[in-house]
Amino acid sequence: STTGAQAGPTLTLDGLEVTVASGTANAGDTFIIKPSYGAASEISMAISEARKVAAAVPVIAQANLQNQSKAKISQPEILDVTDANLLDDVTIKFTSASSYDIVDSTSGAVILGAQAYTNGANIDINGSRVVISGNPLTGDQFRIRANTNAKTDNRNALEMNKLVSKKVLDSGTSTLQDVYNTMVSEVGSQTRQSEISRSVQSAMLDSINAQRESVSGVNLDEEAANLLKYQQAYQASARVVNVAKDLFQTLMNAV
């Protein structure tokens, strides 16, 4: 593709940002950018043990067993895995049926106070999101903490599996499977076109070679026939010479 003139150390083209790390570019300098060059050849196995697969979500939520209501809390959805406080141990503590505080589970210090509660609404904190549904009572508590030694948690793997049918590519219009199928179809089509083109070019080459051979080539059968003809002509000429020699000798003897 072609883009207009750009200035500055960072250039934007085709969704990529390219930064000139050092040095000064001069007029006429060119740089080739191949973001996917060698991608397939460099694919390798990163891990060989299943236990090293990050199948679990890093945080877990649970209701206090002493809660008086039947309100429930969903398992956390990770919004920002880079949040520095993601693994902090916090507690959602209801101060009334319609409000709650978010406190530090260890010290009890209030992190966010007097938050209005709405049944089924998102509660975002420390890069994660939970949903409390039901009618909690004053004193009910819900804890969010690091998911340490999660041996039976496969929520992260399930979220990864959802990507197969989730439209995350082409501005939210295509799934990974759609793009993969399109790529396979395009590669197959281009491969078939190349095969047909190669067959046509090969046929043309054979035809040209045949035409050249018909003009400049040597036909062994024809040359063998000509050689036999010349041999027979030589033998006939030799006989004529012998006859003339015999006649001349006879005349000389007669004289």
Disulfide bonds with the S-S distance in Angstrom:
none
